[in-house]
């Protein structure tokens, strides 16, 4: 009940402030996401997974969705994948270490952003992270 009240309060405040993005923290944690927001063409997601697992799931998502990877680079705390969709839209996914069990992912599709395409990518990454090889 408290989560519902906080959610409604967040929505009301966002509408009053004229903010186009609604931040949902704690709403999707059972589904592998601790929080997300869509703002100015970019979807920012906190995945309940390590950086390494999120990185591997992101690479696998690119391949399974038929995207062409043009560049990919990561280290212990950051990573970025750039590529194109089959219809030549630019796609980028950046990952950043938050904790050993949480990783921030930033997804952008196209020059101006495409929220529905970004959410499809997020859902695919969540699905891959939920598979047995990523959950242990």
N, C-alpha and C positions, 0 to 999 in steps of 0.2 A: 504494500500500500504506500509506503514511503517513497519507493522508487517511482511509482505512478505520479505521486504529487510533485516530486522533483522534476520529472519529465514534463508535466503540464506547466509548471512554473518556468522551466527553461524555454518552452515553446512560446509562452506569453511574453516573456522578456525579450526573446528574439524578435517577435512580431512588433513589439512596441519600439524597439531600437532600430527597426528597419533592416536588421541583419538578415541576409539571404541564406546564411548557413545555420543549421540547427545542430548543435553538438550533442551527441548522445553517448555519455559515458556510463558504463556499467550496464547498459541495456542489453548488449549482445554477448556478454561474457560466456554464457553457456555455449554459444556457437563458435567460440574461438576468437572473438574480437572484444577487446576491453573498451574501445571507444572509437568513434569515427566522426569526421566532419567533411563536408564538401564546401569549398570556398574558392572563388575566383578560378574555376576550372580545374582544381586539384582536389582529389580525394585523399585525406590523411586518415590512416587506420592504425590502431594499436593492436597487433596480433598477439595472442597468447601463445607464443612460440619463441624459441631461441633465434638469434640472428641467422645462424647457419641453416636451420630448418626453413626459415622464412625465405632465405636466399634460394635454397634448392627448390622450394615450392614455386617461387617466382619464375625461375628458369624453366621449370617443368610446365608452368602455366603458359609461358610464351610459346613453347613447343606444341603443347596440346591445342592451343587456339590457332595455330598456324601462323604465328607472327615470325618475322625475320629478325633475328638478333643482329644488330649492327655493332654494338659494343657492350661489354659487360666486365665490370671490375669490382672487386670487393676486398676488404681487409677485415680485421677483427671487430671493427666498430661501424663501418659504413660500406655501402655498396650501391651501384647504379647499373641498371640495364636500360639500354636504348634500342629501339627497333621500330618496325613498321607492321601494321596490320596487312592482311591480304589486299585491302583496297587502298594501301599506301598512306594511311593516317599514321602520324608519329605517335609512339607509345614510349613512356618512360616509367620505370619503377625504381624508386630509391628506398633503401632500407637503412635503418639506424638502430644500433644497439641501445636499449633502454635498461633492461635487466637480463639476467640469465634466462628468464621465462617470458620476456616481452620485447617486441621489436616494433618500431614505428615504420610503417610503409607509406610512401607517398606515390600516388598513381595519377598520371596525366595522360589523356588520350586526345590527340589533335592539338592544333595551335591554341584554340580558345577553350579547350576542355570539352569533355563529353561525359556527363554524369552517369548515364545509363551504361555506357561502355566501361567506365571506370569501376562501377559496381559489379559488372559481370566479371571483370578481372579479379576484384576483391573476393567475390564469391568462389571463384575457381581456386584461388590461393587457399581460402578457408577450407574448401573441400579437400584439396590435396593434403593440407596440414592435418586434417582429421583422419587420414588413412593410417593404417597400422604402422607402416614403416616410419612415420613421423611422430607417432604418439608413444612408441616404445612397446 
